Amino acid sequence: MEFQKFRTINSAYAEIKKQDPETEISMCGIKAGVKQGLIPSVKIGNKVVVSIEGILKFYSGEAQQVQEKPKQYGKIRPVC
């Protein structure tokens, strides 16, 4: 199993920019992809972390849309 590099959006953008200083990938584009569910992400507390490989797959056209769980309103949810 390959280990993925998870970073905050700002750190992932900086890493991509370091590898390719002339990249056309923008931080706003990454944030929009995460918000739309096109780039896989995990929310840990107040931080959102993404996989650098997931970002690159999205921009290369290999990624598939991530399915989000439907939000259930009006029901009691377990506290865990």
N, C-alpha and C positions, 0 to 999 in steps of 0.2 A: 504494500500500500504506500502510495506516495504522500508525503507530508505537504499540505498546502500552506502557503504564507497568508495568514489573516492579518489585516491591518485596518486601522481606521481609514475613512475615506481620504482624509488629508494625507496620511502617511502613504497610502497606496498610490495616490496621485504623485506624490514626491518621488516615490520609488520608480514609477513608470517614467516620469520626467527625467530622472537621473540616468535611466537606461537609454532613453531616446529623447535628447533635449529638443528636438524639432517635432515632437509628436503633436498631432492635432486633437488628441484626446483632452477634454477639459474636465475640470472638477465639477462644473455644473452638469455636464453630460453624464458623469458617473452618478451624481446625486439623483438626477432625473431617472436614470436606469434603475437605481435601487428603489426609488419611490414607486415606479410603475411595476416593479416585480420582475424586471428583465435581467437584472444582475442579482445573483443570490447574495443574501446578507443575513447577518445574525445580530439581533439587538441584545446587548449585554448592559443592563442598567440604562444609563442615558446614552451610551455609545453604540454606534452601528459599525460593525466590522464586516469587511468584505474580503474575498479572496482575490489576490492579484491575478491568478490564473482565470478566475471567473470573469473578471473585467476584460481580460485579453480575449477570452472565448467569445464574449458578447460582441466585442468590436470586430472580431474576425468572422462572425456570422455562424459560429458553431453552437452557440448557446440556445437553449429552449426556454420559453417563458416559464417562470416559477409560479406554481399554483399556490395562492394564499388560502388559508382557512377562512371560510365565511364567518363573519362576526355574528354572534348570536345576541340579539337584543331582547330584553325582557325576561331573561332566564337567570336563575341563580347559578353562578359558576363556582366550582370548588376553589378554595384558597389553598395554594401550595407554595 
